[in-house]
Amino acid sequence: MSQTENTPSAPAYFSVSDLHAYYGESYIVQGVSFDVKEGEILALLGRNGAGKTSTLRAIARLDDPQMTHGEVWLDHQPLHEMRAYQAAQAGCSLVPEDRRIIAGLTVEENLQLAQIVEPVGWPLKRLYELFPRLKERRKQEGVTLSGGEQQMLAIARALARDIKVLLLDEPYEGLAPVIVDEIEKTLNLIKEQGITTVIVEQNALRALALADRAVILDTGTVVFDGLASEVLENDELRAEYLAI
């Protein structure tokens, strides 16, 4: 056996290994593993109840579900040994489905609040260049924005921090196709900046068209891990696990 074969391979830029997590006694995430290259977009897909959101929450080190076993590495940092705030400081940013825009604060104040503590990410000027609509509404209360604008604000607020991986939970839900187009353009621009993205999305066809790779979950386990294009080309796979 060669020297190279004897040497353990370094973890991928973003690596989830044998992840197990519970809500109380409910076993939700059952040994999920996948690797993501730096700057790659991964679509994490599956039917309702497959464990997608729970996997994202476990990765981000939220208290629910409780992660009981597994490792999560980001740029050689062990997120699995961290609390949620530490994982965020290490560059792991979760944009939840409900967006969590802070009531009583303007668009700009929501962004400024994200930058109170180091490490700071993109400056306001750059965020407004990426999202001109937010610049137009920067003095408007964030919760009064349209659904699409709130999603832009949630992503912009994540980028206001110095992030390495962006975890997006159902970013297209309830949005008109033209707004989804805008979000996708934004995600491609983010990819060009070298930021890694994991997207959970019920609109699987749109997510697959955007993504480099796909992981499909079924009852908390991985049933497919490969190129997004393979899923788009495999009618049987989509029908069995994605109902499309």
Secondary structure, 3 states (H helix, E strand, C coil): CCHHHHCCCCCCCEEEEEEEEEECCEEEEEEEEEEECCCCEEEEECCCCCCHHHHHHHHCCCCCCEEEEEEEEECCEEHHHCCHHHHHHCCEEEECCCCCCCCCCEHHHHHHHHCCCCCECCCHHHHHHHCHHHHHCCCCEHHHCCHHHHHHHHHHHHHCECCCEEEEECCCCCCCHHHHHHHHHHHHHHHHCCCEEEEECCCHHHHHHHCCEEEEEECCEEEEEEEHHHHHHCHHHHHHHCCC
